[in-house]
């Protein structure tokens, strides 16, 4: 397995209730401490699986899509 460059791999918060998704660059930084989820402040996160990434991309695309004649 190879790792992607920092900030390029989609991640999700480890707290299932939180369900925050984004990139490592979106995490809050606390000085020398580890990065935190911007939503719940949790310090652990998972890298999304391929199917999760696809699902997430579909969801964000649907959310940003503007329908001119709805
Ligand atoms: Zn969170």
PDB file of the backbone (N, CA, C, O) and the ligand in Angstrom, with CONECT records:
HET     ZN  A 101       1
ATOM      1  N   UNK A   1       0.831  -1.211   0.000  1.00  0.00           N
ATOM      2  CA  UNK A   1       0.000   0.000   0.000  1.00  0.00           C
ATOM      3  C   UNK A   1       0.857   1.249   0.000  1.00  0.00           C
ATOM      4  O   UNK A   1       1.849   1.329   0.724  1.00  0.00           O
ATOM      5  N   UNK A   2       0.478   2.216  -0.806  1.00  0.00           N
ATOM      6  CA  UNK A   2       1.216   3.466  -0.826  1.00  0.00           C
ATOM      7  C   UNK A   2       0.336   4.587  -0.281  1.00  0.00           C
ATOM      8  O   UNK A   2      -0.880   4.594  -0.473  1.00  0.00           O
ATOM      9  N   UNK A   3       0.964   5.514   0.387  1.00  0.00           N
ATOM     10  CA  UNK A   3       0.226   6.628   0.960  1.00  0.00           C
ATOM     11  C   UNK A   3       0.193   7.802  -0.014  1.00  0.00           C
ATOM     12  O   UNK A   3       1.165   8.084  -0.716  1.00  0.00           O
ATOM     13  N   UNK A   4      -0.929   8.461  -0.033  1.00  0.00           N
ATOM     14  CA  UNK A   4      -1.029   9.651  -0.861  1.00  0.00           C
ATOM     15  C   UNK A   4      -0.378  10.819  -0.135  1.00  0.00           C
ATOM     16  O   UNK A   4      -0.173  10.773   1.078  1.00  0.00           O
ATOM     17  N   UNK A   5      -0.058  11.859  -0.885  1.00  0.00           N
ATOM     18  CA  UNK A   5       0.533  13.045  -0.288  1.00  0.00           C
ATOM     19  C   UNK A   5      -0.419  13.633   0.749  1.00  0.00           C
ATOM     20  O   UNK A   5      -1.637  13.517   0.617  1.00  0.00           O
ATOM     21  N   UNK A   6       0.136  14.256   1.769  1.00  0.00           N
ATOM     22  CA  UNK A   6      -0.662  14.815   2.853  1.00  0.00           C
ATOM     23  C   UNK A   6      -1.729  15.769   2.311  1.00  0.00           C
ATOM     24  O   UNK A   6      -1.446  16.651   1.501  1.00  0.00           O
ATOM     25  N   UNK A   7      -2.945  15.570   2.775  1.00  0.00           N
ATOM     26  CA  UNK A   7      -4.022  16.475   2.404  1.00  0.00           C
ATOM     27  C   UNK A   7      -4.739  16.105   1.120  1.00  0.00           C
ATOM     28  O   UNK A   7      -5.686  16.786   0.728  1.00  0.00           O
ATOM     29  N   UNK A   8      -4.308  15.042   0.456  1.00  0.00           N
ATOM     30  CA  UNK A   8      -4.949  14.687  -0.806  1.00  0.00           C
ATOM     31  C   UNK A   8      -5.914  13.520  -0.664  1.00  0.00           C
ATOM     32  O   UNK A   8      -6.763  13.297  -1.527  1.00  0.00           O
ATOM     33  N   UNK A   9      -5.778  12.777   0.432  1.00  0.00           N
ATOM     34  CA  UNK A   9      -6.661  11.632   0.629  1.00  0.00           C
ATOM     35  C   UNK A   9      -7.871  12.025   1.466  1.00  0.00           C
ATOM     36  O   UNK A   9      -7.716  12.605   2.541  1.00  0.00           O
ATOM     37  N   UNK A  10      -9.070  11.717   0.990  1.00  0.00           N
ATOM     38  CA  UNK A  10     -10.264  12.039   1.765  1.00  0.00           C
ATOM     39  C   UNK A  10     -10.311  11.237   3.054  1.00  0.00           C
ATOM     40  O   UNK A  10      -9.980  10.051   3.079  1.00  0.00           O
ATOM     41  N   UNK A  11     -10.725  11.898   4.116  1.00  0.00           N
ATOM     42  CA  UNK A  11     -10.788  11.247   5.427  1.00  0.00           C
ATOM     43  C   UNK A  11     -12.159  11.464   6.049  1.00  0.00           C
ATOM     44  O   UNK A  11     -12.939  12.312   5.614  1.00  0.00           O
ATOM     45  N   UNK A  12     -12.427  10.673   7.076  1.00  0.00           N
ATOM     46  CA  UNK A  12     -13.666  10.880   7.826  1.00  0.00           C
ATOM     47  C   UNK A  12     -13.370  10.763   9.307  1.00  0.00           C
ATOM     48  O   UNK A  12     -12.445  10.062   9.717  1.00  0.00           O
ATOM     49  N   UNK A  13     -14.166  11.456  10.103  1.00  0.00           N
ATOM     50  CA  UNK A  13     -14.006  11.443  11.547  1.00  0.00           C
ATOM     51  C   UNK A  13     -14.277  10.037  12.081  1.00  0.00           C
ATOM     52  O   UNK A  13     -15.133   9.322  11.561  1.00  0.00           O
ATOM     53  N   UNK A  14     -13.545   9.651  13.116  1.00  0.00           N
ATOM     54  CA  UNK A  14     -13.712   8.312  13.674  1.00  0.00           C
ATOM     55  C   UNK A  14     -14.992   8.177  14.486  1.00  0.00           C
ATOM     56  O   UNK A  14     -15.430   7.068  14.791  1.00  0.00           O
ATOM     57  N   UNK A  15     -15.591   9.317  14.834  1.00  0.00           N
ATOM     58  CA  UNK A  15     -16.854   9.275  15.571  1.00  0.00           C
ATOM     59  C   UNK A  15     -18.004   9.122  14.575  1.00  0.00           C
ATOM     60  O   UNK A  15     -18.242   9.992  13.738  1.00  0.00           O
ATOM     61  N   UNK A  16     -18.699   8.011  14.684  1.00  0.00           N
ATOM     62  CA  UNK A  16     -19.767   7.738  13.729  1.00  0.00           C
ATOM     63  C   UNK A  16     -20.897   8.760  13.830  1.00  0.00           C
ATOM     64  O   UNK A  16     -21.526   9.096  12.827  1.00  0.00           O
ATOM     65  N   UNK A  17     -21.151   9.247  15.027  1.00  0.00           N
ATOM     66  CA  UNK A  17     -22.212  10.239  15.226  1.00  0.00           C
ATOM     67  C   UNK A  17     -21.861  11.555  14.533  1.00  0.00           C
ATOM     68  O   UNK A  17     -22.740  12.257  14.035  1.00  0.00           O
ATOM     69  N   UNK A  18     -20.586  11.875  14.509  1.00  0.00           N
ATOM     70  CA  UNK A  18     -20.127  13.130  13.922  1.00  0.00           C
ATOM     71  C   UNK A  18     -20.215  13.056  12.400  1.00  0.00           C
ATOM     72  O   UNK A  18     -20.822  13.912  11.755  1.00  0.00           O
ATOM     73  N   UNK A  19     -19.607  12.029  11.847  1.00  0.00           N
ATOM     74  CA  UNK A  19     -19.664  11.791  10.407  1.00  0.00           C
ATOM     75  C   UNK A  19     -19.073  12.928   9.578  1.00  0.00           C
ATOM     76  O   UNK A  19     -19.506  13.148   8.446  1.00  0.00           O
ATOM     77  N   UNK A  20     -18.093  13.655  10.116  1.00  0.00           N
ATOM     78  CA  UNK A  20     -17.443  14.714   9.344  1.00  0.00           C
ATOM     79  C   UNK A  20     -16.565  14.089   8.259  1.00  0.00           C
ATOM     80  O   UNK A  20     -15.872  13.099   8.492  1.00  0.00           O
ATOM     81  N   UNK A  21     -16.611  14.685   7.078  1.00  0.00           N
ATOM     82  CA  UNK A  21     -15.767  14.204   5.984  1.00  0.00           C
ATOM     83  C   UNK A  21     -15.035  15.367   5.360  1.00  0.00           C
ATOM     84  O   UNK A  21     -15.563  16.473   5.253  1.00  0.00           O
ATOM     85  N   UNK A  22     -13.810  15.099   4.952  1.00  0.00           N
ATOM     86  CA  UNK A  22     -13.030  16.157   4.324  1.00  0.00           C
ATOM     87  C   UNK A  22     -11.616  15.702   4.051  1.00  0.00           C
ATOM     88  O   UNK A  22     -11.368  14.527   3.779  1.00  0.00           O
ATOM     89  N   UNK A  23     -10.691  16.643   4.124  1.00  0.00           N
ATOM     90  CA  UNK A  23      -9.290  16.319   3.897  1.00  0.00           C
ATOM     91  C   UNK A  23      -8.476  16.687   5.129  1.00  0.00           C
ATOM     92  O   UNK A  23      -8.918  17.459   5.980  1.00  0.00           O
ATOM     93  N   UNK A  24      -7.270  16.114   5.206  1.00  0.00           N
ATOM     94  CA  UNK A  24      -6.417  16.391   6.352  1.00  0.00           C
ATOM     95  C   UNK A  24      -6.145  17.889   6.495  1.00  0.00           C
ATOM     96  O   UNK A  24      -5.934  18.391   7.599  1.00  0.00           O
ATOM     97  N   UNK A  25      -6.151  18.588   5.373  1.00  0.00           N
ATOM     98  CA  UNK A  25      -5.894  20.026   5.401  1.00  0.00           C
ATOM     99  C   UNK A  25      -7.067  20.790   5.994  1.00  0.00           C
ATOM    100  O   UNK A  25      -6.925  21.960   6.348  1.00  0.00           O
ATOM    101  N   UNK A  26      -8.232  20.143   6.107  1.00  0.00           N
ATOM    102  CA  UNK A  26      -9.414  20.793   6.687  1.00  0.00           C
ATOM    103  C   UNK A  26      -9.452  20.657   8.205  1.00  0.00           C
ATOM    104  O   UNK A  26     -10.246  21.314   8.878  1.00  0.00           O
ATOM    105  N   UNK A  27      -8.590  19.801   8.731  1.00  0.00           N
ATOM    106  CA  UNK A  27      -8.587  19.568  10.180  1.00  0.00           C
ATOM    107  C   UNK A  27      -8.036  20.779  10.923  1.00  0.00           C
ATOM    108  O   UNK A  27      -7.236  21.548  10.391  1.00  0.00           O
ATOM    109  N   UNK A  28      -8.476  20.924  12.142  1.00  0.00           N
ATOM    110  CA  UNK A  28      -7.963  22.009  12.978  1.00  0.00           C
ATOM    111  C   UNK A  28      -6.601  21.618  13.514  1.00  0.00           C
ATOM    112  O   UNK A  28      -6.385  20.468  13.898  1.00  0.00           O
ATOM    113  N   UNK A  29      -5.686  22.565  13.540  1.00  0.00           N
ATOM    114  CA  UNK A  29      -4.355  22.280  14.059  1.00  0.00           C
ATOM    115  C   UNK A  29      -4.174  22.979  15.396  1.00  0.00           C
ATOM    116  O   UNK A  29      -4.474  24.163  15.545  1.00  0.00           O
ATOM    117  N   UNK A  30      -3.682  22.229  16.353  1.00  0.00           N
ATOM    118  CA  UNK A  30      -3.417  22.800  17.659  1.00  0.00           C
ATOM    119  C   UNK A  30      -1.927  22.703  17.936  1.00  0.00           C
ATOM    120  O   UNK A  30      -1.460  21.722  18.515  1.00  0.00           O
ATOM    121  N   UNK A  31      -1.190  23.708  17.529  1.00  0.00           N
ATOM    122  CA  UNK A  31       0.262  23.786  17.714  1.00  0.00           C
ATOM    123  C   UNK A  31       0.939  22.465  17.356  1.00  0.00           C
ATOM    124  O   UNK A  31       0.793  21.981  16.233  1.00  0.00           O
ATOM    125  N   UNK A  32       1.684  21.875  18.304  1.00  0.00           N
ATOM    126  CA  UNK A  32       2.412  20.637  18.017  1.00  0.00           C
ATOM    127  C   UNK A  32       1.517  19.410  18.169  1.00  0.00           C
ATOM    128  O   UNK A  32       1.914  18.288  17.855  1.00  0.00           O
ATOM    129  N   UNK A  33       0.304  19.650  18.656  1.00  0.00           N
ATOM    130  CA  UNK A  33      -0.597  18.525  18.883  1.00  0.00           C
ATOM    131  C   UNK A  33      -1.130  17.972  17.569  1.00  0.00           C
ATOM    132  O   UNK A  33      -0.900  18.531  16.497  1.00  0.00           O
ATOM    133  N   UNK A  34      -1.830  16.887  17.678  1.00  0.00           N
ATOM    134  CA  UNK A  34      -2.401  16.271  16.490  1.00  0.00           C
ATOM    135  C   UNK A  34      -3.564  17.106  15.963  1.00  0.00           C
ATOM    136  O   UNK A  34      -4.078  17.986  16.653  1.00  0.00           O
ATOM    137  N   UNK A  35      -3.960  16.820  14.754  1.00  0.00           N
ATOM    138  CA  UNK A  35      -5.056  17.545  14.131  1.00  0.00           C
ATOM    139  C   UNK A  35      -6.383  17.094  14.717  1.00  0.00           C
ATOM    140  O   UNK A  35      -6.532  15.960  15.174  1.00  0.00           O
ATOM    141  N   UNK A  36      -7.339  18.006  14.693  1.00  0.00           N
ATOM    142  CA  UNK A  36      -8.644  17.709  15.264  1.00  0.00           C
ATOM    143  C   UNK A  36      -9.740  17.882  14.229  1.00  0.00           C
ATOM    144  O   UNK A  36      -9.633  18.695  13.312  1.00  0.00           O
ATOM    145  N   UNK A  37     -10.782  17.107  14.397  1.00  0.00           N
ATOM    146  CA  UNK A  37     -11.960  17.243  13.562  1.00  0.00           C
ATOM    147  C   UNK A  37     -12.575  18.622  13.807  1.00  0.00           C
ATOM    148  O   UNK A  37     -12.802  18.993  14.959  1.00  0.00           O
ATOM    149  N   UNK A  38     -12.849  19.385  12.747  1.00  0.00           N
ATOM    150  CA  UNK A  38     -13.408  20.731  12.915  1.00  0.00           C
ATOM    151  C   UNK A  38     -14.829  20.720  13.460  1.00  0.00           C
ATOM    152  O   UNK A  38     -15.319  21.750  13.925  1.00  0.00           O
ATOM    153  N   UNK A  39     -15.493  19.581  13.412  1.00  0.00           N
ATOM    154  CA  UNK A  39     -16.887  19.496  13.839  1.00  0.00           C
ATOM    155  C   UNK A  39     -17.010  19.102  15.304  1.00  0.00           C
ATOM    156  O   UNK A  39     -17.745  19.741  16.058  1.00  0.00           O
ATOM    157  N   UNK A  40     -16.295  18.050  15.717  1.00  0.00           N
ATOM    158  CA  UNK A  40     -16.464  17.563  17.086  1.00  0.00           C
ATOM    159  C   UNK A  40     -15.188  17.637  17.919  1.00  0.00           C
ATOM    160  O   UNK A  40     -15.227  17.415  19.129  1.00  0.00           O
ATOM    161  N   UNK A  41     -14.059  17.945  17.287  1.00  0.00           N
ATOM    162  CA  UNK A  41     -12.819  18.071  18.043  1.00  0.00           C
ATOM    163  C   UNK A  41     -12.122  16.753  18.307  1.00  0.00           C
ATOM    164  O   UNK A  41     -11.131  16.709  19.035  1.00  0.00           O
ATOM    165  N   UNK A  42     -12.626  15.685  17.726  1.00  0.00           N
ATOM    166  CA  UNK A  42     -12.038  14.369  17.879  1.00  0.00           C
ATOM    167  C   UNK A  42     -10.684  14.328  17.177  1.00  0.00           C
ATOM    168  O   UNK A  42     -10.512  14.932  16.118  1.00  0.00           O
ATOM    169  N   UNK A  43      -9.716  13.610  17.770  1.00  0.00           N
ATOM    170  CA  UNK A  43      -8.373  13.621  17.213  1.00  0.00           C
ATOM    171  C   UNK A  43      -8.059  12.429  16.321  1.00  0.00           C
ATOM    172  O   UNK A  43      -6.960  12.332  15.773  1.00  0.00           O
ATOM    173  N   UNK A  44      -9.008  11.534  16.175  1.00  0.00           N
ATOM    174  CA  UNK A  44      -8.748  10.389  15.315  1.00  0.00           C
ATOM    175  C   UNK A  44      -9.670  10.403  14.101  1.00  0.00           C
ATOM    176  O   UNK A  44     -10.818  10.843  14.163  1.00  0.00           O
ATOM    177  N   UNK A  45      -9.138   9.919  13.030  1.00  0.00           N
ATOM    178  CA  UNK A  45      -9.927   9.865  11.805  1.00  0.00           C
ATOM    179  C   UNK A  45      -9.470   8.692  10.959  1.00  0.00           C
ATOM    180  O   UNK A  45      -8.393   8.133  11.161  1.00  0.00           O
ATOM    181  N   UNK A  46     -10.318   8.336  10.008  1.00  0.00           N
ATOM    182  CA  UNK A  46      -9.994   7.239   9.111  1.00  0.00           C
ATOM    183  C   UNK A  46      -9.826   7.756   7.703  1.00  0.00           C
ATOM    184  O   UNK A  46     -10.397   8.780   7.328  1.00  0.00           O
ATOM    185  N   UNK A  47      -9.043   7.041   6.934  1.00  0.00           N
ATOM    186  CA  UNK A  47      -9.016   7.327   5.515  1.00  0.00           C
ATOM    187  C   UNK A  47     -10.218   6.619   4.902  1.00  0.00           C
ATOM    188  O   UNK A  47     -10.514   5.474   5.244  1.00  0.00           O
ATOM    189  N   UNK A  48     -10.894   7.292   4.012  1.00  0.00           N
ATOM    190  CA  UNK A  48     -12.093   6.704   3.418  1.00  0.00           C
ATOM    191  C   UNK A  48     -11.722   5.571   2.476  1.00  0.00           C
ATOM    192  O   UNK A  48     -10.675   5.592   1.829  1.00  0.00           O
ATOM    193  N   UNK A  49     -12.597   4.592   2.418  1.00  0.00           N
ATOM    194  CA  UNK A  49     -12.405   3.524   1.450  1.00  0.00           C
ATOM    195  C   UNK A  49     -12.833   4.042   0.081  1.00  0.00           C
ATOM    196  O   UNK A  49     -13.454   5.099  -0.030  1.00  0.00           O
ATOM    197  N   UNK A  50     -12.497   3.293  -0.940  1.00  0.00           N
ATOM    198  CA  UNK A  50     -12.793   3.735  -2.299  1.00  0.00           C
ATOM    199  C   UNK A  50     -14.290   3.978  -2.505  1.00  0.00           C
ATOM    200  O   UNK A  50     -14.684   4.961  -3.131  1.00  0.00           O
ATOM    201  N   UNK A  51     -15.119   3.076  -1.974  1.00  0.00           N
ATOM    202  CA  UNK A  51     -16.567   3.232  -2.150  1.00  0.00           C
ATOM    203  C   UNK A  51     -17.090   4.417  -1.343  1.00  0.00           C
ATOM    204  O   UNK A  51     -18.024   5.098  -1.766  1.00  0.00           O
ATOM    205  N   UNK A  52     -16.492   4.658  -0.191  1.00  0.00           N
ATOM    206  CA  UNK A  52     -16.885   5.808   0.624  1.00  0.00           C
ATOM    207  C   UNK A  52     -16.540   7.109  -0.076  1.00  0.00           C
ATOM    208  O   UNK A  52     -17.297   8.078  -0.024  1.00  0.00           O
ATOM    209  N   UNK A  53     -15.384   7.120  -0.735  1.00  0.00           N
ATOM    210  CA  UNK A  53     -14.961   8.306  -1.468  1.00  0.00           C
ATOM    211  C   UNK A  53     -15.943   8.597  -2.593  1.00  0.00           C
ATOM    212  O   UNK A  53     -16.344   9.742  -2.801  1.00  0.00           O
ATOM    213  N   UNK A  54     -16.320   7.558  -3.308  1.00  0.00           N
ATOM    214  CA  UNK A  54     -17.258   7.727  -4.422  1.00  0.00           C
ATOM    215  C   UNK A  54     -18.603   8.242  -3.935  1.00  0.00           C
ATOM    216  O   UNK A  54     -19.205   9.127  -4.543  1.00  0.00           O
ATOM    217  N   UNK A  55     -19.064   7.671  -2.826  1.00  0.00           N
ATOM    218  CA  UNK A  55     -20.332   8.084  -2.233  1.00  0.00           C
ATOM    219  C   UNK A  55     -20.268   9.557  -1.813  1.00  0.00           C
ATOM    220  O   UNK A  55     -21.209  10.321  -2.027  1.00  0.00           O
ATOM    221  N   UNK A  56     -19.153   9.928  -1.218  1.00  0.00           N
ATOM    222  CA  UNK A  56     -18.946  11.281  -0.736  1.00  0.00           C
ATOM    223  C   UNK A  56     -18.909  12.263  -1.913  1.00  0.00           C
ATOM    224  O   UNK A  56     -19.505  13.339  -1.859  1.00  0.00           O
ATOM    225  N   UNK A  57     -18.204  11.874  -2.965  1.00  0.00           N
ATOM    226  CA  UNK A  57     -18.119  12.739  -4.142  1.00  0.00           C
ATOM    227  C   UNK A  57     -19.490  12.944  -4.767  1.00  0.00           C
ATOM    228  O   UNK A  57     -19.832  14.049  -5.189  1.00  0.00           O
ATOM    229  N   UNK A  58     -20.273  11.868  -4.822  1.00  0.00           N
ATOM    230  CA  UNK A  58     -21.622  11.981  -5.368  1.00  0.00           C
ATOM    231  C   UNK A  58     -22.462  12.935  -4.522  1.00  0.00           C
ATOM    232  O   UNK A  58     -23.203  13.765  -5.050  1.00  0.00           O
ATOM    233  N   UNK A  59     -22.335  12.803  -3.208  1.00  0.00           N
ATOM    234  CA  UNK A  59     -23.117  13.629  -2.288  1.00  0.00           C
ATOM    235  C   UNK A  59     -22.735  15.100  -2.403  1.00  0.00           C
ATOM    236  O   UNK A  59     -23.604  15.972  -2.408  1.00  0.00           O
ATOM    237  N   UNK A  60     -21.427  15.376  -2.497  1.00  0.00           N
ATOM    238  CA  UNK A  60     -20.991  16.768  -2.579  1.00  0.00           C
ATOM    239  C   UNK A  60     -21.339  17.362  -3.933  1.00  0.00           C
ATOM    240  O   UNK A  60     -21.650  18.549  -4.033  1.00  0.00           O
ATOM    241  N   UNK A  61     -21.290  16.549  -4.965  1.00  0.00           N
ATOM    242  CA  UNK A  61     -21.655  17.034  -6.296  1.00  0.00           C
ATOM    243  C   UNK A  61     -23.138  17.383  -6.333  1.00  0.00           C
ATOM    244  O   UNK A  61     -23.526  18.408  -6.893  1.00  0.00           O
ATOM    245  N   UNK A  62     -23.951  16.542  -5.745  1.00  0.00           N
ATOM    246  CA  UNK A  62     -25.395  16.774  -5.712  1.00  0.00           C
ATOM    247  C   UNK A  62     -25.715  18.033  -4.910  1.00  0.00           C
ATOM    248  O   UNK A  62     -26.644  18.772  -5.236  1.00  0.00           O
ATOM    249  N   UNK A  63     -24.935  18.264  -3.863  1.00  0.00           N
ATOM    250  CA  UNK A  63     -25.176  19.408  -2.993  1.00  0.00           C
ATOM    251  C   UNK A  63     -24.780  20.718  -3.657  1.00  0.00           C
ATOM    252  O   UNK A  63     -25.394  21.753  -3.397  1.00  0.00           O
ATOM    253  N   UNK A  64     -23.764  20.686  -4.511  1.00  0.00           N
ATOM    254  CA  UNK A  64     -23.273  21.921  -5.123  1.00  0.00           C
ATOM    255  C   UNK A  64     -23.896  22.168  -6.490  1.00  0.00           C
ATOM    256  O   UNK A  64     -23.732  23.237  -7.077  1.00  0.00           O
ATOM    257  N   UNK A  65     -24.606  21.174  -6.983  1.00  0.00           N
ATOM    258  CA  UNK A  65     -25.213  21.322  -8.299  1.00  0.00           C
ATOM    259  C   UNK A  65     -26.370  22.321  -8.257  1.00  0.00           C
ATOM    260  O   UNK A  65     -27.254  22.231  -7.406  1.00  0.00           O
ATOM    261  N   UNK A  66     -26.347  23.255  -9.172  1.00  0.00           N
ATOM    262  CA  UNK A  66     -27.418  24.260  -9.235  1.00  0.00           C
ATOM    263  C   UNK A  66     -28.344  23.919 -10.387  1.00  0.00           C
ATOM    264  O   UNK A  66     -27.932  23.780 -11.539  1.00  0.00           O
ATOM    265  N   UNK A  67     -29.589  23.793 -10.034  1.00  0.00           N
ATOM    266  CA  UNK A  67     -30.577  23.499 -11.081  1.00  0.00           C
ATOM    267  C   UNK A  67     -31.259  24.803 -11.519  1.00  0.00           C
ATOM    268  O   UNK A  67     -32.045  25.370 -10.760  1.00  0.00           O
ATOM    269  N   UNK A  68     -30.969  25.277 -12.722  1.00  0.00           N
ATOM    270  CA  UNK A  68     -31.527  26.556 -13.177  1.00  0.00           C
ATOM    271  C   UNK A  68     -33.036  26.521 -13.366  1.00  0.00           C
ATOM    272  O   UNK A  68     -33.711  27.535 -13.186  1.00  0.00           O
ATOM    273  N   UNK A  69     -33.557  25.377 -13.722  1.00  0.00           N
ATOM    274  CA  UNK A  69     -35.008  25.296 -13.945  1.00  0.00           C
ATOM    275  C   UNK A  69     -35.617  24.197 -13.088  1.00  0.00           C
ATOM    276  O   UNK A  69     -36.126  23.201 -13.604  1.00  0.00           O
ATOM    277  N   UNK A  70     -35.562  24.385 -11.793  1.00  0.00           N
ATOM    278  CA  UNK A  70     -36.088  23.365 -10.886  1.00  0.00           C
ATOM    279  C   UNK A  70     -37.603  23.383 -10.831  1.00  0.00           C
ATOM    280  O   UNK A  70     -38.204  22.585 -10.112  1.00  0.00           O
TER     281      UNK A  70
HETATM  282 ZN    ZN A 101     -15.762  14.650  14.281  1.00  0.00          ZN
END
